[in-house]
Amino acid sequence: MIARRSVFAGIGAHLPDRVVSNADLAQQVETSDDWIVERTGIRRRHIAAAGEKTSDLGIAAARKALEAAGVDAGEIDMIVVATATPDLTFPATAARIQAALGVTRGFAFDVQAVCSGFIYALTMADNAIVRGQAETALVIGAETFSRILDWSDRTTCVLFGDGAGAMVLKAADAATVGDRGILSTYLRTDGRFHDLLYVDGGPSQTQSVGHLRMQGSAVFRHAVDHISEAMIEAVARAGVKMTDVDWFVPHQANQRILDGVARKLSIPPDRVISTLADHGNTSAASVPIAFDVAVRDGRIKPGHLVLMEAMGGGLTWGAALARI
């Protein structure tokens, strides 16, 4: 059997038109631009319009990724969508995106690992490609977190935004692509800490959607340690060193977390892709959105070694290492 590898083919992202600045938020909750920037690094975020669904954002990002990859939607045989804010309880948002794109083959499903969702989804797609279950996969992170925020809670409503990012992966013969493609992934969950970051509603427990709740200081302490662990494990599994990595594309949670991880692992700050100031925390969409920004502005180039990582509610965390 030929050894297969998942190789990067294209990336795309989409953000809602509406931009909400820190000054805008200060008109509706007790906060200020200085307070938000000092604690998070965030200056503005995009918020979905009324009637604009998670699938709408995902569809737009997917089309851009397909165009960048030079891939026709008819070639897609796997779609996996990472989201904690699906259009409906069911069917999967992935199924709605599949239909909208005109894909009539293969399979589509959602992954729910909150902010770690894109890393989980990327891992599922990689596994399917390596096992021969898919040839061309579309991996999407899409969120409308604005729909589950308590807009009177300044500790959470200032953090999040809406958006979507998508990546196209294609199967390749590992012997012909050298060290290109996804080289390693690492996933972890520890449900003992589920109450540090959660939504206080759901169809089974409350028959409602609920709002996001977070113990911020506790999440921060776990984030630096867990993210560092995932990054160390991912590079070790690939047999490379942290200093070999060209770019680090983290989940955009909080600038303090990004800085804390960089200090702990002695990573130069100028090798960390940060889009927090403009987008805020877009949960499962944040890694592909940041990746897209860095590809389009020329920082991430073919041949570069890129390490992606995230931590989210669950608690979940993980990392993925790829040669572009």
C-alpha positions as CSV (number, residue, x, y, z in Angstrom):
1,M,0.0,0.0,0.0
2,I,1.3,3.4,-1.0
3,A,2.0,5.7,2.0
4,R,-0.2,8.8,1.8
5,R,0.1,12.3,3.2
6,S,-2.2,15.2,3.4
7,V,-0.8,18.2,1.6
8,F,-1.9,21.8,1.8
9,A,-3.7,23.0,-1.4
10,G,-5.3,26.3,-0.5
11,I,-6.7,28.6,2.3
12,G,-9.5,31.1,2.5
13,A,-11.3,33.2,5.1
14,H,-14.4,35.3,5.4
15,L,-15.4,37.9,8.0
16,P,-18.8,39.6,8.4
17,D,-19.0,43.2,7.2
18,R,-20.0,44.7,10.5
19,V,-17.0,45.8,12.6
20,V,-17.5,46.6,16.3
21,S,-14.7,48.6,18.0
22,N,-13.8,48.7,21.7
23,A,-15.3,52.2,21.7
24,D,-18.6,50.8,20.4
25,L,-18.7,48.3,23.2
26,A,-18.0,51.0,25.7
27,Q,-21.4,52.5,24.8
28,Q,-23.2,49.4,26.0
29,V,-21.1,47.9,28.8
30,E,-18.8,49.3,31.5
31,T,-15.4,49.1,29.7
32,S,-13.0,51.1,27.7
33,D,-10.6,50.7,24.8
34,D,-7.6,50.9,27.2
35,W,-9.1,48.3,29.5
36,I,-9.7,45.8,26.7
37,V,-6.4,46.4,24.9
38,E,-4.3,46.1,28.0
39,R,-5.9,42.8,29.1
40,T,-6.5,41.1,25.7
41,G,-4.8,42.9,22.8
42,I,-8.1,43.2,21.0
43,R,-9.2,46.5,19.3
44,R,-12.1,45.4,17.2
45,R,-14.0,42.4,16.0
46,H,-16.5,41.4,13.3
47,I,-20.1,40.6,14.1
48,A,-22.5,38.7,11.9
49,A,-25.5,40.5,10.7
50,A,-29.1,39.5,11.6
51,G,-29.9,36.4,9.6
52,E,-26.2,35.7,8.8
53,K,-25.6,32.1,9.8
54,T,-22.5,30.1,10.6
55,S,-23.0,28.2,7.4
56,D,-23.0,31.5,5.4
57,L,-19.6,32.4,6.7
58,G,-18.3,28.9,6.2
59,I,-19.6,28.8,2.6
60,A,-17.9,32.1,1.8
61,A,-14.6,30.9,3.3
62,A,-14.8,27.6,1.5
63,R,-15.3,29.2,-1.9
64,K,-12.2,31.3,-1.4
65,A,-10.2,28.3,-0.3
66,L,-11.3,26.3,-3.3
67,E,-10.4,29.2,-5.6
68,A,-7.0,29.5,-4.0
69,A,-6.4,25.7,-4.4
70,G,-7.6,25.6,-8.0
71,V,-10.0,22.8,-6.9
72,D,-13.6,22.4,-8.2
73,A,-16.2,21.7,-5.6
74,G,-17.0,18.5,-7.4
75,E,-13.6,17.1,-6.4
76,I,-14.4,17.4,-2.7
77,D,-15.2,14.1,-1.0
78,M,-14.9,15.1,2.6
79,I,-16.1,18.2,4.5
80,V,-15.5,18.6,8.2
81,V,-16.7,21.8,10.0
82,A,-15.4,22.8,13.4
83,T,-18.0,24.9,15.2
84,A,-19.6,25.4,18.6
85,T,-22.3,27.6,17.1
86,P,-24.0,25.5,14.4
87,D,-27.0,26.7,12.4
88,L,-29.2,24.1,14.0
89,T,-28.9,21.3,16.6
90,F,-29.0,19.1,13.5
91,P,-28.4,18.4,10.7
92,A,-24.7,19.2,10.7
93,T,-23.6,22.6,9.5
94,A,-21.2,20.7,7.2
95,A,-24.2,19.1,5.4
96,R,-25.7,22.5,4.7
97,I,-22.4,23.8,3.4
98,Q,-22.0,20.6,1.3
99,A,-25.3,21.3,-0.4
100,A,-24.6,25.0,-0.9
101,L,-21.3,24.2,-2.6
102,G,-23.0,21.7,-4.9
103,V,-20.9,18.7,-3.6
104,T,-22.8,15.5,-4.2
105,R,-20.2,12.9,-3.2
106,G,-18.3,11.8,-0.1
107,F,-19.3,12.7,3.4
108,A,-19.7,15.8,5.7
109,F,-19.9,16.2,9.5
110,D,-19.3,18.7,12.3
111,V,-16.6,18.5,15.1
112,Q,-17.3,20.3,18.4
113,A,-14.2,21.0,20.4
114,V,-14.8,24.7,20.8
115,C,-11.7,26.8,20.2
116,S,-9.6,23.7,19.5
117,G,-12.1,22.6,16.9
118,F,-10.0,23.4,13.8
119,I,-7.1,21.4,15.1
120,Y,-9.4,18.5,15.8
121,A,-11.1,18.8,12.4
122,L,-7.7,19.0,10.6
123,T,-6.7,15.8,12.4
124,M,-9.8,14.0,11.4
125,A,-9.3,15.0,7.7
126,D,-5.7,14.0,7.8
127,N,-6.6,10.6,9.3
128,A,-9.2,10.0,6.6
129,I,-6.8,11.0,3.8
130,V,-3.9,8.8,5.2
131,R,-6.3,5.9,5.5
132,G,-7.5,6.3,1.9
133,Q,-11.1,7.3,2.9
134,A,-10.8,10.7,1.2
135,E,-8.8,12.2,-1.6
136,T,-9.6,15.9,-1.3
137,A,-10.9,17.3,2.0
138,L,-12.3,20.7,2.9
139,V,-11.7,21.6,6.5
140,I,-13.6,24.6,7.9
141,G,-13.7,26.5,11.2
142,A,-16.8,28.7,11.4
143,E,-18.4,30.6,14.3
144,T,-21.1,33.1,15.2
145,F,-20.1,33.4,18.8
146,S,-21.9,36.7,19.1
147,R,-25.1,34.6,19.3
148,I,-24.1,33.0,22.6
149,L,-22.6,36.0,24.4
150,D,-24.0,37.8,27.4
151,W,-23.6,41.3,26.2
152,S,-23.8,42.6,29.8
153,D,-20.8,40.6,30.9
154,R,-17.7,42.7,30.1
155,T,-15.3,39.8,30.9
156,T,-16.5,37.8,28.0
157,C,-18.4,39.9,25.5
158,V,-15.3,42.0,24.6
159,L,-13.3,38.8,23.7
160,F,-15.2,37.2,20.8
161,G,-16.0,37.8,17.2
162,D,-17.5,36.0,14.3
163,G,-15.8,34.6,11.2
164,A,-14.8,31.5,9.2
165,G,-11.6,30.0,7.7
166,A,-11.2,27.1,5.4
167,M,-8.4,24.9,4.2
168,V,-8.2,22.4,1.3
169,L,-6.1,19.3,1.8
170,K,-5.3,16.8,-1.0
171,A,-3.9,13.3,-0.8
172,A,-0.4,12.7,-2.1
173,D,2.1,10.0,-2.3
174,A,4.5,10.5,0.6
175,A,7.4,9.3,-1.4
176,T,7.0,12.0,-4.0
177,V,6.3,15.0,-1.7
178,G,9.2,14.6,0.6
179,D,8.5,16.3,4.0
180,R,5.6,18.4,2.7
181,G,2.1,18.0,4.2
182,I,0.8,17.4,7.7
183,L,3.7,15.8,9.6
184,S,2.1,15.3,13.1
185,T,-0.9,16.1,15.2
186,Y,-1.6,15.9,18.9
187,L,-5.0,16.1,20.7
188,R,-6.0,16.1,24.3
189,T,-9.1,16.6,26.5
190,D,-9.5,16.8,30.2
191,G,-13.2,16.9,31.1
192,R,-12.5,17.5,34.8
193,F,-12.2,21.2,33.9
194,H,-15.3,21.5,31.8
195,D,-16.8,24.2,34.0
196,L,-13.9,26.7,33.4
197,L,-15.3,27.6,30.0
198,Y,-18.8,26.5,29.0
199,V,-22.2,27.6,27.8
200,D,-25.0,27.4,30.4
201,G,-27.6,26.0,28.0
202,G,-28.3,23.1,25.7
203,P,-31.2,21.0,24.3
204,S,-30.8,18.1,26.8
205,Q,-30.1,20.0,30.0
206,T,-32.0,23.3,29.7
207,Q,-33.8,23.2,26.4
208,S,-32.2,26.5,25.5
209,V,-29.1,27.9,23.8
210,G,-27.6,29.6,26.9
211,H,-24.7,32.0,27.2
212,L,-20.9,31.6,27.4
213,R,-19.4,31.6,30.9
214,M,-15.7,31.6,31.7
215,Q,-13.3,31.6,34.6
216,G,-10.8,33.7,32.9
217,S,-7.8,33.5,35.3
218,A,-8.1,29.7,35.6
219,V,-8.3,29.3,31.8
220,F,-5.2,31.5,31.4
221,R,-3.2,29.3,33.7
222,H,-4.2,26.1,31.9
223,A,-3.8,27.6,28.5
224,V,-0.1,28.4,28.7
225,D,0.8,25.0,30.1
226,H,-1.4,22.9,27.8
227,I,-0.6,24.8,24.6
228,S,3.1,24.5,25.4
229,E,2.7,20.7,26.0
230,A,0.9,20.3,22.7
231,M,3.5,22.2,20.7
232,I,6.4,20.3,22.3
233,E,4.7,17.0,21.5
234,A,3.8,17.9,17.9
235,V,7.4,18.8,17.0
236,A,8.8,15.7,18.8
237,R,6.4,13.4,17.0
238,A,7.7,14.9,13.7
239,G,11.3,14.5,14.7
240,V,12.1,18.3,14.4
241,K,13.0,21.0,16.8
242,M,11.0,24.0,17.9
243,T,13.7,26.2,16.4
244,D,13.1,24.5,13.0
245,V,9.5,26.0,12.9
246,D,9.2,29.0,10.6
247,W,5.8,30.2,11.8
248,F,3.5,29.6,14.8
249,V,-0.2,30.1,14.1
250,P,-2.0,30.0,17.4
251,H,-5.6,30.1,18.4
252,Q,-6.3,33.8,18.9
253,A,-7.5,33.8,22.5
254,N,-5.7,36.5,24.3
255,Q,-2.4,38.3,23.5
256,R,-1.2,37.6,27.0
257,I,-1.6,33.8,26.4
258,L,0.3,34.1,23.0
259,D,3.1,36.1,24.7
260,G,3.2,33.7,27.7
261,V,3.6,30.6,25.5
262,A,6.2,32.3,23.4
263,R,8.2,33.2,26.5
264,K,7.9,29.7,27.9
265,L,9.2,28.1,24.7
266,S,11.7,30.8,23.8
267,I,9.9,31.6,20.6
268,P,10.7,35.0,19.0
269,P,7.5,37.1,19.0
270,D,8.0,38.0,15.4
271,R,7.4,34.4,14.4
272,V,4.0,34.2,16.0
273,I,1.1,35.2,13.8
274,S,-1.4,37.4,15.7
275,T,-4.6,38.8,14.3
276,L,-6.2,39.4,17.7
277,A,-6.3,43.2,17.4
278,D,-8.5,43.1,14.3
279,H,-10.6,40.0,14.8
280,G,-10.8,39.1,18.5
281,N,-11.3,35.5,19.4
282,T,-13.2,33.7,16.7
283,S,-13.0,30.3,18.4
284,A,-12.7,27.4,15.9
285,A,-12.3,29.9,13.1
286,S,-9.3,31.7,14.5
287,V,-6.5,29.4,13.4
288,P,-7.5,29.3,9.7
289,I,-8.3,33.0,9.6
290,A,-4.8,33.8,11.0
291,F,-3.3,31.3,8.6
292,D,-5.1,32.9,5.7
293,V,-3.9,36.4,6.7
294,A,-0.2,35.2,6.9
295,V,-0.4,33.5,3.5
296,R,-2.0,36.5,1.8
297,D,0.5,39.0,3.2
298,G,3.4,36.8,2.1
299,R,4.8,35.7,5.5
300,I,3.8,32.0,5.1
301,K,5.4,30.6,1.9
302,P,5.7,27.2,0.2
303,G,8.3,25.2,2.0
304,H,7.7,26.8,5.4
305,L,7.2,24.7,8.5
306,V,4.1,25.9,10.3
307,L,2.9,24.9,13.8
308,M,-0.8,25.4,14.6
309,E,-2.2,25.1,18.2
310,A,-5.3,25.8,20.2
311,M,-7.0,25.3,23.6
312,G,-10.8,25.5,24.2
313,G,-13.6,24.5,26.4
314,G,-13.7,20.9,27.5
315,L,-10.9,21.5,28.3
316,T,-9.6,20.6,24.9
317,W,-6.2,21.4,23.3
318,G,-3.9,20.3,20.5
319,A,-1.4,21.1,17.8
320,A,-0.7,20.3,14.2
321,L,2.6,20.6,12.4
322,A,2.7,21.0,8.6
323,R,5.2,21.7,5.8
324,I,3.4,24.0,3.4
